[in-house]
Amino acid sequence: MCWLKSLLILAISLGASLAQGADVEVKGLFKGSAILVVDGKQKLLKAGQSFAGVTLVSSNSKAAVVEIDGERHKLGMSRKISSTYKAAEKVEVRLAQVRGGHYITKGRINNRAVTMMVDTGATSVAMSLPQAKALGLDYRNGTPIRINTANGVSQGYKINLRSVQVGAVRVDNVEAVVNMSDFPDIILLGNSYLSRVSMSKQNGVLILQSKL
């Protein structure tokens, strides 16, 4: 009977592993409702409704608030939490140095492809007028400001970008500055983005990691 006992223990362990693999993911966001995937099963819930132990507290086009075992969690589109109700693994991107010691990377602003240079000395994401126009930004509805540059003082606008993304590391609602000139030559990835991610270096490689 020892083999039967061992088989029973294995089955219990396997069941526990499967339970730990369950997760909750947001697949659709609407005002007052959301599409959730719970343990692989998809369900459209309205605020106040529950499914498989998960209650949708509230939802809008940006995020859903769910309650699990009395704890509330705010989840954006495609964000996931495990069945242990801890945050999913953080995502990261690694950037190699280019000539001059700079970090230049492909990325996306408002889901449009751009090239950016990491600049920890820049307060905000900064771009020139031609770059803002190429992205279709409505910069004139921003806040007029004066910008101090190496070439003197120029006029500009402070705006908010819907999203800035490097690799899979995305930050929403990011402050940016549009300079009413051709400076800078490349979009500067400043601290309005960098301060909202985790940064570290390993052997000269810059690692950007999401904060959950």
Secondary structure, 3 states (H helix, E strand, C coil): CHHHHHHHHHHHHHHHHHHHHCEEEEEEEECCEEEEEECCEEEEEECCCEECCEEEEEECCCEEEEEECCEEEEEECCCEEECCCCECCCCEEEECCCCCCCCEEEEEECCEEEEEEECCCCCCEEEEHHHHHHCCCCHHHCEEEEEEECCEEEEEEEEEEEEEEECCEEEEEEEEEEECCCCCCCEEECHHHHCCEEEEEECCEEEEEECC
